[in-house]
Amino acid sequence: MNAEKGFYCFPEVDLGLPISQYFLPLLHGRLSVQTLTKSVLTGKRWGGNEAQAVGIVDQSLPDKELLQKAIAHAQGLAGKGSNRQNMTRLKTEIYDVSYKGLTKKKDSPLPSLSSKY
């Protein structure tokens, strides 16, 4: 994330919108309960460095370093997914709860913050 200009927020609380029940498992898999609660219930706007500190983003860098570091990161990952079956298995295991939440049938909705909608 661009440390100088980037930000992340969940504006749903200010817009009167629910969070998708299919998006929540991803958020639960990535963020602490405290960060998720503060983000969703207050609409807090997290700047780059602050977003990195709470785990919303992996890295926050100054604008002048961002492209170079992103390319270097992508190059370091290139080829790691050449065995797609293994990569799929690894990701499914790492994100087990999120994966199960995303693959539930629509006729059996997940409990969510927006269940009353």
C-alpha positions as CSV (number, residue, x, y, z in Angstrom):
1,M,0.0,0.0,0.0
2,N,1.1,3.5,-0.7
3,A,2.1,4.8,2.8
4,E,1.5,8.4,1.7
5,K,-1.8,8.2,-0.2
6,G,-3.3,4.8,0.4
7,F,-6.1,4.1,2.8
8,Y,-8.5,1.3,3.6
9,C,-12.0,1.5,5.1
10,F,-15.4,-0.1,5.3
11,P,-17.8,2.8,4.7
12,E,-20.9,0.5,5.0
13,V,-21.8,1.8,8.5
14,D,-21.9,5.4,7.2
15,L,-23.8,4.4,4.0
16,G,-26.4,2.2,5.8
17,L,-25.3,-0.9,3.9
18,P,-24.7,-4.5,5.2
19,I,-21.4,-6.3,4.8
20,S,-21.9,-9.3,2.4
21,Q,-22.2,-12.6,4.3
22,Y,-19.8,-14.0,1.8
23,F,-17.2,-11.3,2.4
24,L,-17.2,-11.7,6.2
25,P,-15.3,-15.1,6.2
26,L,-12.5,-13.4,4.3
27,L,-12.3,-10.6,6.8
28,H,-12.4,-13.0,9.8
29,G,-9.6,-15.0,8.2
30,R,-7.4,-11.9,7.8
31,L,-8.1,-9.4,10.6
32,S,-8.2,-9.6,14.3
33,V,-11.6,-9.3,16.0
34,Q,-10.6,-5.9,17.4
35,T,-9.5,-4.6,14.0
36,L,-12.6,-6.0,12.2
37,T,-14.9,-4.6,14.9
38,K,-13.3,-1.1,14.8
39,S,-13.3,-1.1,11.0
40,V,-16.9,-2.3,10.4
41,L,-18.6,-0.5,13.3
42,T,-16.9,2.9,13.0
43,G,-16.0,3.1,9.3
44,K,-12.4,4.0,10.4
45,R,-10.2,5.1,7.6
46,W,-6.8,3.3,8.0
47,G,-3.8,5.0,6.5
48,G,-1.0,3.0,5.0
49,N,1.3,2.6,8.0
50,E,-1.5,2.1,10.4
51,A,-3.1,-0.5,8.1
52,Q,0.1,-2.4,8.1
53,A,0.4,-2.2,11.8
54,V,-3.0,-3.9,12.3
55,G,-2.6,-6.5,9.6
56,I,-4.9,-5.1,6.9
57,V,-2.1,-4.9,4.4
58,D,1.2,-6.8,4.3
59,Q,3.4,-3.7,3.6
60,S,3.1,0.0,3.4
61,L,5.8,1.9,1.4
62,P,6.6,5.4,0.3
63,D,5.4,6.2,-3.2
64,K,8.9,6.3,-4.7
65,E,9.6,2.7,-3.5
66,L,6.2,1.1,-4.1
67,L,6.5,0.0,-7.8
68,Q,10.0,-1.3,-7.5
69,K,9.2,-3.3,-4.3
70,A,5.9,-4.6,-5.8
71,I,7.8,-5.9,-8.9
72,A,10.5,-7.5,-6.8
73,H,7.8,-9.2,-4.7
74,A,6.0,-10.5,-7.7
75,Q,9.2,-11.8,-9.2
76,G,9.9,-13.6,-6.0
77,L,6.6,-15.4,-6.2
78,A,6.8,-16.1,-10.0
79,G,6.8,-19.8,-10.6
80,K,5.7,-20.8,-7.0
81,G,2.2,-21.5,-8.4
82,S,3.3,-23.6,-11.3
83,N,1.9,-26.7,-9.6
84,R,-1.6,-25.3,-9.4
85,Q,-3.0,-28.4,-7.7
86,N,-0.6,-28.0,-4.8
87,M,-1.0,-24.2,-4.6
88,T,-4.8,-24.7,-4.4
89,R,-4.4,-27.3,-1.6
90,L,-2.0,-25.0,0.3
91,K,-4.3,-22.0,0.1
92,T,-7.3,-24.0,1.0
93,E,-5.6,-25.3,4.1
94,I,-4.3,-21.8,5.1
95,Y,-7.6,-20.1,4.6
96,D,-9.8,-23.1,5.6
97,V,-12.5,-21.1,7.5
98,S,-12.7,-18.5,4.8
99,Y,-12.8,-21.1,2.1
100,K,-15.7,-23.0,3.8
101,G,-17.6,-19.7,4.2
102,L,-17.2,-18.8,0.6
103,T,-18.2,-22.2,-0.7
104,K,-21.4,-22.6,1.3
105,K,-24.5,-22.9,-0.8
106,K,-26.6,-19.8,-1.2
107,D,-29.7,-21.6,0.1
108,S,-27.9,-22.1,3.4
109,P,-26.6,-18.5,4.2
110,L,-23.9,-17.8,6.7
111,P,-24.7,-15.9,9.9
112,S,-23.5,-12.4,9.4
113,L,-23.4,-9.0,10.8
114,S,-26.1,-8.2,8.2
115,S,-28.4,-11.2,8.9
116,K,-31.5,-8.9,9.5
117,Y,-31.3,-7.7,5.9
